[in-house]
């Protein structure tokens, strides 16, 4: 399947069959804090880990270019847009506390995670209050402020491999 239109149609059918929310020809300017950028051929909005894994698998099977985006904070897209799919993870939200462990999904706000930690009397994320963006983006770029960063408090993460499998937990302190 060489024709991009055929790939896009196949991807949209597969996403629809799996009940995964998506839009075609979506303006990226509406999805970023800077409000610039052309359209993405497909924007995908997973709400669960399973939907994210399935979406990545569909895109890999179709050999379609894709990228992951959280809330689009401090992200610049070309006015020419993005040829392929943009997976927007900001609907993947769930913050839980179990003892002294704060668990957060990639689409959760970094600031909301800091507030949840404070409310649970957990320390370490004070620096995160007010930093825009999502936890996924914060981990990806090692966000920080006030001489500390997410790397100092993060103990494990779940990683989606290129084969659309989950490594869980991916231990950061085991290396």
Secondary structure by P-SEA (a helix, b strand, c coil): cccaaaaaaaaaaaaaaacccccccccccccccccbbbbbcbbbbbccaaaaaaaaaaaaaacccccccccccccccccccccbbbbbcccbbbbbbcccbbbbcccccaaaaaaaaaaaccccccccccccccaaaaaaaccccccccccccccbbbbbccccccccccccccc
